[in-house]
Amino acid sequence: MTAELVEIPGYIAGTWIIDPLHTNVGFTIRHLMVSRVRGRFGTLEGTVVTGDDPLGSSVTATIDLASIDTGIAQRDEHVRSADFLDVEKYPTMTYRSTGVRPGGDGFVLDGELTLRGMTRQVPLDLEVGGFGPDPFREDDPFKGARAGFTATGEISRLEFGVGDTAKVPGGNGLGLSDKVQIILEIQASLQTA
């Protein structure tokens, strides 16, 4: 598939810097098999390169694991500990795309996630939110254009050595599900300098 066959209104090829103030890196995990816990990471940086052909695009991102926020400080401290993310030893997780392909109603972003020193393939369903002017940020060194993307996927926390396999008392499910849903809402500024 070429750019002529991929119709993205207002598409702009270029290098984009992820705007952490307008980006959300969220996750959801089942707890005790009866409810879901949601959280997010507040500190990140990254670059999106949109190619002349959208299928030639790429993404790199680094997330500060200490910036986890589930809304409960005590839980956040536990998740930062060696029991889970071990942020003292592994302060960041990174994502590096390896390809883009058509998929579903949008695209699939293939890539490698590195967490706790382990790298695994993690494909993300990708929706292009759009491209447009950025008329409100005269002080922005990257002013000129904004782009938005939504990416969703799933990882196995156990494949990355995060947490344990403790069972729900009296039940046969894990206290914390192995599968973690990932929800990314990305806004980026076109780099013009």
NORMOBEL-V530893 format. One record per backbone hydrogen bond with DSSP energy under -1.0 kcal/mol. CO is the residue of the C=O (numbers start at 1). NH is the residue of the N-H. E is the energy in kcal/mol with one decimal. If there is no record, write none. Layout:
# NORMOBEL-V530893
CO;NH;E  CO;NH;E
This chain:
# NORMOBEL-V530893
2;5;-1.2  2;6;-1.2  8;11;-2.0  14;50;-2.6  15;191;-3.3  16;48;-2.5  17;189;-2.6  19;22;-1.2  24;185;-2.6  25;41;-2.2  26;183;-2.5  27;39;-2.1  28;181;-2.6  29;37;-3.1  30;177;-2.1  31;34;-1.8  31;35;-1.5  35;31;-3.0  37;29;-2.2  39;27;-2.2  40;69;-2.5  43;64;-2.6  45;62;-3.0  46;18;-2.4  47;60;-2.3  48;16;-3.4  49;58;-2.4  50;14;-1.7  53;56;-3.0  54;57;-1.5  58;49;-2.9  59;97;-2.8  60;47;-2.3  61;95;-2.4  62;45;-2.1  63;93;-1.8  64;67;-1.5  65;68;-1.3  67;42;-1.5  69;40;-1.5  72;76;-2.4  73;77;-2.3  74;78;-1.7  75;79;-2.6  76;80;-1.9  79;85;-2.7  80;87;-2.2  81;84;-1.8  81;86;-2.7  86;90;-3.0  91;65;-2.3  93;63;-2.9  94;114;-2.7  95;61;-2.3  96;112;-2.7  99;110;-2.4  101;108;-3.1  103;106;-2.2  106;103;-1.8  107;126;-3.1  108;101;-2.2  109;124;-2.4  110;98;-3.1  110;99;-1.4  111;122;-3.0  112;96;-2.0  113;120;-2.4  114;94;-1.8  115;118;-1.9  118;115;-2.5  120;113;-2.8  124;109;-3.2  125;152;-2.0  126;107;-2.4  127;150;-2.6  130;148;-2.3  132;146;-3.2  137;140;-1.5  140;143;-1.9  145;190;-2.2  146;132;-2.5  147;188;-2.5  148;129;-2.5  148;130;-1.4  149;186;-3.1  150;127;-3.0  151;184;-3.1  152;125;-2.9  153;182;-2.8  155;180;-2.6  157;162;-2.6  158;161;-1.3  166;175;-3.1  168;171;-2.7  173;168;-3.3  175;32;-4.1  178;157;-3.0  180;155;-2.1  181;28;-1.9  182;153;-1.8  183;26;-3.0  184;151;-2.3  185;24;-2.6  186;149;-2.5  187;19;-3.0  188;147;-2.1  189;17;-2.8
